[in-house]
Amino acid sequence: MDFTPTVEQRAARELAAEIFGDLSTHERLSALGTAMDAELWKALCAAGLPAAVEEIGLVGLVLLLEEQGRTTAQVPLAATCAYGVLPVAVHGTAEQRDRLLPALRGGTAVATGAFGSRVATARRTADGWRLSGIFPAVPWLRAATHVLVPAQLAEAGPEKIAGAGPGQVVKAGPGQVAGVGPEVGAGRAAQAGPRAEPRCFLAEVRAAGIEAVETTAPWAAGRLTLDAVPAEPLGGEGTHADVLGRARTAFAGLQAGVCGGSLGRVVRHTSVREQFGRPLSTHQGVLMRAADAHMDTEAIRVTAYEAAWRYDQGLPAAIHALTTAWWACEAGKRVVHSGQHLHGGIGADVQHPVHRHFLWGRQLDAYLGPAPGLLAELGDALTADALTADELTADELPGAALSAGEPGELLGDTPLGVAALSAGELPDVAG
């Protein structure tokens, strides 16, 4: 495995970092509130970054999303690429690619996915396919023009499927607890008998019913109601699993960036803030907590790179996508909590930039997880007849890169041997 970015991937990442750094500032984000940043989205599309994903692959997308996560930029880059650009490019027909990709590349079309613990029902009529179903919270739905929907064919089974994919955390309403309740979360739904794999259908959002939903992070989410909505099939058997795995990997890359941004703020804060006459970063307790956060962030990043690289190489990657999704949930939650804690009292200020990283980290944890459900799904995959642990070589095991010791470019432009993740080396958080 070699995760060193290509020239094209490096150039795209540097351009994204420049655009996000210039436009996704604390002041602009505070003024936006929960709205999508239309100006930033226009700048990203004008620079050709969504279009570039077809060339730079999933590894390149992960690199772009890391830069977005560092600044918590409020744009649907992950959703449009994971549920629009890549699925259409990989699984669409020639006619679909010619018709849909130009608008997705240019930003005039925005895609999202209704991947969660529910699936719709698809029925073939004389006028084509029709979708019916309800999805409580779909990210970036209010900004989207198209939505990719997993659906069971009318004769294939009921509308719910266990462990279907990423879930969504919704802010609590009266008498509710945030992130708790039916249809929220995706790692593990109730046990059920064998079901056919859902098929993927692309529908126009304007034909569906939408209600605004406010989520933990400002993702312009909405409740999607499909009532015999026209749709077109995308791909065939295996498309759902492929889209789900790529989406998990992409959003894990976004979480790596969120955690990296939170940790970067910790480094800056603890290097200048003094206690007992010396910087906070020189205290052993702070150093150890920051080092743990660094190791967790690197684990998310390297497993995301591994899964993305395998998809780009055409290798089996489903269990690797599950692995990075688990790290994004379990480790991501720890990192953003540490980020707030190490800021002391100001970490509790909801107006402070580090609080935004906390909200995004918790949102991604809930969207990809829950973590125990992902572990259970990973266990099922490893013990399935088609893919057993005995059939995997040491190099193919999920997270093998964590101890492989092969060099990769994991921290900006500084090559880092990933063996450091298993060697227990601590970073110098004082800079």
N, C-alpha and C positions, 0 to 999 in steps of 0.2 A: 504494500500500500504506500502510495506517495501522495500526500495531501498538499504539496507545494503548489500554490496557484499558478496557472498559466499566465502568460503576458496579458491576455485578454481579460482573464478573471481579476488580475491585479489592477488593471486599468479601470475596470468597472467598479471595483471596491473603492479605489481612491476617489473616483468621481462621485460615487454615492456619499462617501464620507464628507466630501467638500460641500455637496448640496445640503445634506442633513445638518451639517455644522453651521452653515450660513442661515438656513431658514427655520430649522426646528430648535429655536432658542426658548429658554424658560419664559421670557416675556411674551413671545408669540403664542406659546402653548397655553399660558395663563389666559390670554385674551380669547383664544379659541373656545375654551370650555370643553364641551364634549363633541364639538363639531369636527367633521373631517377637514383637513387642511387642503383646500382646493388649490391654493397657490403652489404649495409644495408638490402636490400630485402633478400639476401641470409642468413644473420644472423637471421632475423626474422623467416624465414621458417625453418632454422636449429633448432631454439628454439621451433618450433611447434606451433607458435602463430596463423597463419591462420587456421591450423587444429583444434586448441582448440576452435574456435568459435562455432563449432557444439555442444560442451559440455557446454560452458559458456554462450551461447545464445546471444541475441541482446544486453542485458544489458552489458554483458562482452565485446562485440565488441565496444560499446559506450565507455567503460572505456579504451580500447586499443587506440581508436581513439583520446580520450582526450590527452593521452600521446604523440601521434604523433603530434597533433595540437600544443602542447606546444613548440615543437622544429621545426615545419614546415618541417618535414622529407619528402623527395621527393620519396615516395614509394606508389604504388597503393593498399594499404591495404584496404581502404574503398571500392574501386571499386571491387576488387577481391572478397571480402567477401559479399558485398551487391548485386552484380550482378552475382556472381559465386558460392561460397561455400554455402551460405544460400539458394538461389533459387534451386540449384540442390539437396541439402539435404532435403529441405522441399517439393518440387514439382516434383523432378525427379523420373523416374521409377527406379526399382531396377537395371536394366541394366545400366541406365545412371549414377546412383550413383557409381556403381562398376567401370565404365569406366572413369568417369570424376573427381571424387573427389580425388583419389590419387595424380594426377598431380597438382590439385589446392591446396591441402594441402601441398605438397612439394615445391611449388613455381615454378615448371617447366612449369606450365600453369598459365597464368595471364588473368583474366576476366575483362571486363568493360561492360557498358551498354549504349545504344544509346537512352536513355530516355530524351525526350525533347518535343518540340511543334509539332514534326513530327512523323509519324509512317510509316513503310514500307508497301508494298503490298505483301502478301503471296499467291502463286499459287501452287496448287498440280499438279504435272506432273507424268508421268510414272516412272520417276527416283526419285520421292520424292518431298519434298517441295522446292520452290525457292523463294528467296526474292529479291525485287527491291525497290530502294529508295535512297535518298541522305540525309545525316545528316551532317550539316556544321561543327560541332565541338563536338567530343566525347572525354571525358577525358581519358588519359592514353592509347589511342588507339595505339600509336606507340610502346608501351611496351607490348600490349596484344596479346594473342594467340586466345582468344575467345571473342565474343561480343554478349550480350543478346539484342535482337531487338524486340520492340513491333511492331506488324504488324496486319493490317486488312486483313481478307480473301478477295480474289479477288472480290467476289460477295457482300462483306459487306459494301463497301463504299470507298471514296477517300482516299488519302494518308495523309491528315492532320486531326488532331483531337484537339479540344479545351481543353486546360488545362491538357495536358497529363502527365506532370511531370517535373522533374528538367530541367532547361535550361542551357545554357552555355554562358559566356561572352567571346567575341573574341576581341583581340587588334584591334584598328582601322587601317584600310588601308587608302589609299588616298581618300579623300573626304568622309570618314565615321567617325562616332562617336562610340567609344568603347561601346559595350553592347547595341547598338541601331540598330534596323533593323529587317528584317523578320527572323523568326525562332530562335531568340535569346531571352531567358527567357521563363518561363513556367507557371508562376502563372495564367495567364489569356490570352488566345488567343481570336481571334474574335469569337463572338457568332455564334453558328451553331445549326442545328437541332439535334435531337437524333441520336446517333451513337452507333454501337455495341462496346463493350469493346474490346480493342486490345488483341490479343493472344501473348504469348512470344515465340520467336524462338531463338535458339542458333546457331551461325554460326562461322566458323573459319575465323580469320582475314586474313589469307594468301590468301583466295579466293576472297577477296574484294579489291576494289581500295582505296588507302590511300594517302592523301596529308597532309604534316605537317602543323599544325596550332599552332601559339604561342598565348597563353592565358595570362590573367593578372597574374595568378600564374603559376609556372612551372609544369604543369600537363601532359607533353608529349602528348598533344591532337592532333587529326587529323580529317580531313574531310573524312567521310566514304561514299563510293559510292558502292551500291549494284546493280548488274546487273545480275539478275537470279542466284544469289549465292545460293548454296545448304545450307540447314539449317534443323534443327530438332526441332520439337515443344517441349516446356518444360511446363508441367502442362496443365491446361485447363482453364475453366471459373474461374475468380477470381484470377488467378495467377498474372496478370498484376497489379491489385490494391494492392495485398499483397506485391509484389516486390517493387512497387513504395513507399508504406508507410514505409517499412523497410529501403529503401534507404534514404528517407527523414530523418528518425530518425538517421541513421548512420552518415550522413553528418552533421546533426545538432550537434551530439556529437563531430565531428571533429571541428566544429566551436566553441564549448564550450572550447576545448583545445586551439585553436588559440587565443581566447579572454583571457583565463587564462594565456597563455604565454606572451601576450602583457601587461596584467595588472601586472604580476610578474616583468617584466622589468621596469614598471613604479615605482613599490614599491622600487626596488633596486636603480633606478636612483634618485628618489626624496628623498631618505633617506640619500644619500651621497652628493648630489649637494646642495650647499648653496647659499642663496641669502639674502642680508642684514644681514649677520652674523649668519644665522640659516638655517637648512635644509629646502628644498622646501616643504617637507611633513608636516611641521608644519604650513604652511599657509592655511587659511581657504578655499580659492578658490581652491587650489590643493586638499585638503581633500574632498571637496564636489564633485569635478569632478571625483576623483578616487572612491569615494563611489558609485556614480551613475554607474560607469563602473562595479564595483563589483556586484551591484544588477542586472544589465543587464546580466552579465556573469552567475550568479546563476540562473536567470530565464531560460536561454538557457539550462543550465545543468539539472535542475530539471524537465523541461518539456520533455527533451530527455530521462531522466531516466523513467519518467512516461509512455511515449509511448513505450519504449523498454520493460519495465516490463509487460505492457499489452499484447504485442505481445508474449512474452515468456510464459505468463499465458493462452494464447489462448482466450483472451478477445477482443471485438471490439476495434480497435485502430486507424482507419483511420483518424478520426477527431483529435485525439491526435498527430498523425504524422504531420498533417497540422499545428497544433498549435505550435509544436516545430520548424517546418520549418519557420513559420512566426517569431518567436522569434529569430531564428538564422539569419534571414535576417535583420529585423528591429533593434534589439538590437546589433547584431554582428557588424553592420556597425558603430553604435555609439561608441562601445568599441574601435575598432581599430583606429577610428579617435581620440578618447581621448588619446589613447596610444601614437600616434604621437605628438599630441598637448602638452601633459605633458612632453615630452622630449625636448621641446623648439626648438632651432635652429637645434640641431643634429637630431631631428626627421624628418627633411626634407632631410637628407643625405640618398640617395638611397643605400649606402653601409652599413648603420647601421642595426643591426639585427631587430630592431623594424619595419623597413620598410617592411621586409619580412612578418611579421604578418599582416601589413596593406594590402599587396597585397593578401594574402590568405583570409583575412576577406572579402575583396571586391569580390574576386572570388567566394567564397561560397555564398555570398549574391546574386550574379547574377545567380549562378547555381541553387540554390533552389527557387529563386523568379521569378518575383518581388513580394515584400511583399503585395501590394494591390491585386494582382491576387490571392495570397494564401488566403487572407481574403475573397475575393469574392467566392472562391471555398469552403471555410469553411462555409460561409453563405448558399451556395447551399446545402451542406451536411446536415446542421442543419435543413433546412426547407423542405428537401425531404420527400416524403411520407414514405419511409422505415426507416427514422431516423430523428425524429423531436425533438426539444428541450424539448418538454413536456415529451418525453419518457425517458429522461436522469435523473437519480437521481443526487443529489448534488455531490456525490462522483465520479460520472462518467463524470462530466463536464470537458472539457479540462483545464488543469492547476489547477485542484482542489488541487493538492499537494502544490500549492503556498501559500495557506492559511490554509491547513489542520493541520499544526502544528505537523505532525508526524515526528519522527526522521529519518534521513537518512544520509549516509556517503557521503557528497557532496564536501568536501574540503580535498583531500588527506586522511590522517588517522584520521582527526578530525571530530567526529560526529557533525552535525550542524542541529538544529531544523529548518525545512524549514519555520516555522512560522516567522522566522526573515525576510523573504523576504517581508512579508506584514506588519511587525511591524515597518519597517523603521530604523532598527539598522544599524549604520555606522561602517565600519571596521577601524581598526587602521592601516593605510597604512604606517606609519612610522616604523612598525614592533615592 
